[in-house]
Amino acid sequence: MLLEKVKNTVKRYRFLERGDSVVVAVSGGPDSTALLFALNDLKYDYLLKLSIANFNHMFRGAGEAKKDRDYVYALSQRLRLPLIFGEADVPAYARKAGLSLEEAAREKRYEFLLNTAKEVGASKIAFGHTLDDQAETVLMRLIRGAGLGGLRGIPPSRKMDGKLIIRPLIEAWRSDVEAYLRVLNIKPRQDITNTMTKFLRNRIRHELLAYLKGYNPNIKETLVRNAQSLTYDYEVLADLIDREFGRCTKINRYSVKIPLHNFKAKPTGIRRGILRKAIE
C-alpha cells in the first residue's frame, strides 16, 4: 500500500521527471529507510540517479552515531547507491546561535543536504515526512503561534536555493511505513532522541496527541484535514494579495513604495499580506 501511495503522490505533485538526480536524506529510521526503498523501486521507471545523504547531529554518543552510520552504509551497499556522510556539533551551534536544538538541527541538516545536492549535481532532495509528521507540525505551530501560512503544515514540495525539496511519503501514515518495512523484512534503526521529551515535537507526539485522543479519537486525521483546507484558503488569499500588491506598490531597485491613500482602503488581511510581500 505504501508503494502505491508514493507512486500516486509522485504523479499528483509531479515530483519526478525521467533522468532526475535525487539526494535521499536517510537517518536509518523507519520513515527515511522506507523512503529510500520506495524511491529505489521507482528508480527504473524514472531512470533516477539516487544518492544517499546521512547527517550526524551529535546529539548522542559516538557509539550510537557509529551504529547509525554503519546501518546506512549497509543500506547503500545493498542497493549499490553512493553515500555521503556529514556531521556538525548541533548542541554547540545551538548555544552559540541562541537557537533551540530543533531549530539548530534543522539549519545544519538543510545546509548539509543543499551542499550535497550541489556536490553530486542533484536537482532534488527527498525527505521522509509522513502524515503523522504533518499532524504534529500543525499542532506544534498552533501552540507556538502561526498565521494561515504556517498552519498549512508541511508543504509537499518547496524550492530552496535552486533545489526542489520533495516529500514522497507526505500522503502516507507511519503505520503504512511500518507495514511496508515488515513486508520487506527490514528492521530500521530506532533513534533514542525521538523519545526525548526535551524536544517539543516529541512531547506533542508522545503526550499531547495521546491526551487529545480522549476528546477526538481521530485527532491526527482532523489536523491533517484542517491543514489541507487551510492550504486551499491560503492559495486563494495569496493570489488576491499578489494582484493587490501589483496594483498599489511602486517598485524600483532600492525600494518598495506603498501610497497610503490606496493602502489604507484595503481590508486588514490584505494590508498585512502586502507588507509581508514588500519585506520579502
C-alpha positions as CSV (number, residue, x, y, z in Angstrom):
1,M,0.0,0.0,0.0
2,L,2.8,2.4,0.8
3,L,4.4,2.0,-2.6
4,E,1.1,2.7,-4.3
5,K,0.6,5.8,-2.2
6,V,4.1,7.0,-3.1
7,K,3.5,6.5,-6.8
8,N,0.3,8.4,-6.7
9,T,1.8,11.3,-4.7
10,V,4.8,11.5,-7.1
11,K,2.4,11.7,-10.0
12,R,0.0,14.1,-8.3
13,Y,2.7,16.7,-7.5
14,R,4.9,15.9,-10.4
15,F,7.9,15.3,-8.1
16,L,10.0,13.4,-10.6
17,E,11.0,13.5,-14.2
18,R,12.9,11.0,-16.2
19,G,16.6,11.2,-15.6
20,D,16.4,13.2,-12.3
21,S,19.2,13.1,-9.9
22,V,17.9,12.9,-6.3
23,V,19.6,13.1,-2.9
24,V,17.7,11.0,-0.4
25,A,18.0,12.1,3.3
26,V,18.4,8.9,5.3
27,S,18.9,8.7,9.0
28,G,18.3,4.9,9.2
29,G,15.0,5.4,11.0
30,P,11.7,3.8,9.7
31,D,10.5,6.8,7.6
32,S,13.7,7.6,5.7
33,T,14.5,3.9,5.2
34,A,11.1,3.2,3.7
35,L,11.5,6.4,1.5
36,L,14.8,5.1,0.2
37,F,13.4,1.7,-0.7
38,A,10.3,3.2,-2.3
39,L,12.4,5.6,-4.5
40,N,14.8,2.8,-5.4
41,D,11.7,0.8,-6.6
42,L,10.8,3.8,-8.8
43,K,14.4,4.3,-10.0
44,Y,13.9,2.2,-13.1
45,D,10.6,3.8,-14.1
46,Y,12.1,7.3,-14.0
47,L,15.7,6.4,-14.7
48,L,16.7,8.1,-11.4
49,K,20.2,8.7,-10.2
50,L,19.9,8.3,-6.4
51,S,22.4,9.4,-3.8
52,I,22.1,8.7,0.0
53,A,22.9,11.5,2.4
54,N,23.3,10.8,6.2
55,F,23.8,13.5,8.8
56,N,25.1,13.2,12.3
57,H,23.7,15.9,14.7
58,M,26.0,14.8,17.5
59,F,23.0,14.6,19.9
60,R,24.1,11.2,21.2
61,G,27.3,9.3,22.0
62,A,29.8,8.3,19.3
63,G,28.8,4.7,19.7
64,E,25.1,5.2,18.7
65,A,26.1,7.5,15.9
66,K,28.5,4.9,14.5
67,K,25.8,2.2,14.6
68,D,23.5,4.6,12.6
69,R,26.3,5.3,10.1
70,D,27.1,1.6,9.7
71,Y,23.4,0.8,9.2
72,V,23.1,3.4,6.5
73,Y,26.3,2.3,4.9
74,A,25.0,-1.3,4.7
75,L,21.8,0.0,3.0
76,S,24.0,1.8,0.4
77,Q,26.0,-1.3,-0.2
78,R,22.8,-3.4,-0.5
79,L,21.2,-1.0,-3.0
80,R,24.5,-0.1,-4.7
81,L,24.0,3.6,-4.2
82,P,26.6,6.3,-3.4
83,L,26.6,7.6,0.1
84,I,27.7,11.0,1.5
85,F,28.2,11.5,5.3
86,G,28.1,14.8,7.1
87,E,28.2,15.9,10.7
88,A,28.0,19.0,12.9
89,D,28.1,19.7,16.6
90,V,24.5,20.9,16.7
91,P,24.3,21.4,20.5
92,A,27.4,23.7,20.4
93,Y,25.9,25.6,17.4
94,A,22.6,26.0,19.2
95,R,24.3,27.5,22.2
96,K,26.4,29.9,20.1
97,A,23.5,31.0,17.8
98,G,20.9,31.2,20.6
99,L,18.6,28.6,18.9
100,S,16.6,25.7,20.2
101,L,18.2,22.2,19.4
102,E,15.4,21.6,16.9
103,E,16.0,24.9,15.1
104,A,19.8,24.4,15.1
105,A,19.4,20.8,13.8
106,R,17.2,21.9,11.0
107,E,19.6,24.6,9.9
108,K,22.6,22.4,9.8
109,R,20.8,19.5,8.2
110,Y,19.5,21.6,5.4
111,E,22.9,23.2,4.9
112,F,24.5,19.8,4.6
113,L,21.8,18.5,2.2
114,L,21.9,21.5,-0.1
115,N,25.7,21.3,-0.3
116,T,25.5,17.6,-1.0
117,A,23.0,18.2,-3.8
118,K,25.3,20.8,-5.4
119,E,28.3,18.4,-5.0
120,V,26.6,15.5,-6.8
121,G,24.7,17.6,-9.3
122,A,21.2,16.7,-7.9
123,S,18.2,18.9,-8.6
124,K,16.0,17.4,-5.9
125,I,16.3,16.4,-2.2
126,A,13.8,13.8,-0.8
127,F,12.6,13.8,2.8
128,G,10.6,11.1,4.6
129,H,7.9,13.2,6.2
130,T,4.6,11.4,6.7
131,L,1.0,12.4,7.6
132,D,1.9,11.8,11.2
133,D,4.6,14.5,10.9
134,Q,2.0,16.7,9.3
135,A,-0.4,16.4,12.2
136,E,2.4,17.0,14.7
137,T,3.6,20.1,12.8
138,V,0.2,21.7,12.6
139,L,-0.3,21.2,16.3
140,M,3.2,22.5,17.2
141,R,2.7,25.6,15.1
142,L,-0.8,26.2,16.6
143,I,0.8,26.1,20.1
144,R,3.7,28.4,19.2
145,G,1.5,30.7,17.2
146,A,1.2,30.9,13.4
147,G,-0.8,32.5,10.7
148,L,-2.7,30.9,7.9
149,G,0.5,30.2,6.0
150,G,2.1,28.4,8.9
151,L,-1.0,26.3,9.8
152,R,-0.9,24.7,6.3
153,G,1.8,22.5,7.9
154,I,4.5,20.8,5.8
155,P,4.2,21.5,2.0
156,P,4.6,18.5,-0.3
157,S,7.4,20.4,-2.0
158,R,9.3,23.7,-1.9
159,K,12.1,25.4,-3.6
160,M,15.3,26.1,-1.6
161,D,18.5,27.6,-3.0
162,G,17.7,26.4,-6.5
163,K,16.8,22.8,-5.4
164,L,13.4,21.2,-5.1
165,I,12.6,19.7,-1.7
166,I,10.2,16.8,-2.2
167,R,8.3,14.6,0.3
168,P,7.0,11.4,-1.4
169,L,5.6,10.0,1.9
170,I,3.5,13.0,2.7
171,E,0.2,11.2,1.9
172,A,1.1,8.1,3.9
173,W,0.8,7.3,7.6
174,R,3.5,6.0,9.8
175,S,1.6,2.7,10.0
176,D,1.9,2.4,6.2
177,V,5.7,2.8,6.6
178,E,5.9,0.1,9.3
179,A,3.8,-2.3,7.3
180,Y,5.9,-1.8,4.2
181,L,9.1,-2.4,6.1
182,R,7.7,-5.6,7.6
183,V,6.9,-6.9,4.1
184,L,10.5,-6.2,3.1
185,N,11.7,-7.8,6.3
186,I,13.7,-4.7,7.1
187,K,14.4,-3.7,10.7
188,P,15.3,0.1,10.8
189,R,17.3,1.9,13.4
190,Q,15.4,3.5,16.3
191,D,16.7,6.9,17.3
192,I,16.5,7.3,21.1
193,T,16.3,11.1,20.6
194,N,12.8,10.5,19.2
195,T,11.6,9.6,22.7
196,M,13.3,12.5,24.5
197,T,10.6,14.9,25.8
198,K,13.0,17.9,26.0
199,F,12.1,18.3,22.3
200,L,8.7,19.9,21.8
201,R,7.8,17.7,18.8
202,N,8.4,14.6,21.0
203,R,6.2,15.9,23.8
204,I,3.4,16.6,21.2
205,R,3.9,13.1,19.7
206,H,4.0,11.1,22.8
207,E,2.0,13.1,25.3
208,L,-0.3,15.8,23.8
209,L,-1.7,13.8,20.9
210,A,-2.4,10.9,23.2
211,Y,-4.2,13.2,25.5
212,L,-6.3,14.9,22.7
213,K,-7.4,11.5,21.5
214,G,-9.6,11.5,24.6
215,Y,-11.5,14.3,23.0
216,N,-11.3,13.2,19.4
217,P,-10.1,9.6,18.6
218,N,-9.2,10.8,15.1
219,I,-7.4,13.9,16.1
220,K,-4.4,13.3,13.7
221,E,-6.8,12.9,10.7
222,T,-8.6,16.0,11.8
223,L,-5.4,18.1,12.0
224,V,-4.3,16.8,8.5
225,R,-7.7,17.7,7.0
226,N,-7.6,21.2,8.6
227,A,-4.1,21.7,7.1
228,Q,-5.4,20.8,3.7
229,S,-8.4,23.1,4.0
230,L,-6.2,26.0,5.1
231,T,-3.9,25.3,2.1
232,Y,-6.8,25.8,-0.3
233,D,-7.8,29.1,1.5
234,Y,-4.2,30.3,1.6
235,E,-3.8,29.8,-2.2
236,V,-6.9,32.0,-2.8
237,L,-5.6,34.7,-0.4
238,A,-2.1,34.6,-1.8
239,D,-3.4,35.1,-5.3
240,L,-5.5,38.0,-4.2
241,I,-2.6,39.6,-2.3
242,D,-0.3,39.2,-5.4
243,R,-2.8,41.1,-7.5
244,E,-3.3,43.9,-4.9
245,F,0.4,44.1,-4.4
246,G,0.9,44.8,-8.1
247,R,-1.9,47.4,-8.1
248,C,-0.8,49.5,-5.0
249,T,3.0,49.4,-4.9
250,K,5.8,51.1,-6.9
251,I,9.0,49.0,-7.0
252,N,12.4,50.2,-8.1
253,R,15.9,48.8,-7.5
254,Y,16.2,50.0,-3.9
255,S,12.7,50.3,-2.5
256,V,9.1,49.3,-2.4
257,K,6.8,52.4,-2.2
258,I,3.2,52.0,-1.0
259,P,0.9,55.1,-1.4
260,L,-1.0,55.3,1.9
261,H,-4.3,56.5,0.4
262,N,-4.6,53.3,-1.6
263,F,-3.2,51.1,1.1
264,K,-5.5,52.2,3.9
265,A,-8.6,51.4,1.8
266,K,-7.7,47.6,1.8
267,P,-9.0,45.1,4.4
268,T,-6.6,44.4,7.3
269,G,-5.7,40.9,5.9
270,I,-4.8,42.3,2.6
271,R,-2.7,45.1,4.2
272,R,-0.8,42.6,6.2
273,G,-0.1,40.4,3.2
274,I,1.1,43.4,1.2
275,L,3.5,44.4,3.9
276,R,4.9,40.9,4.2
277,K,5.4,40.7,0.5
278,A,7.1,44.1,0.5
279,I,9.5,43.0,3.2
280,E,10.3,39.8,1.3
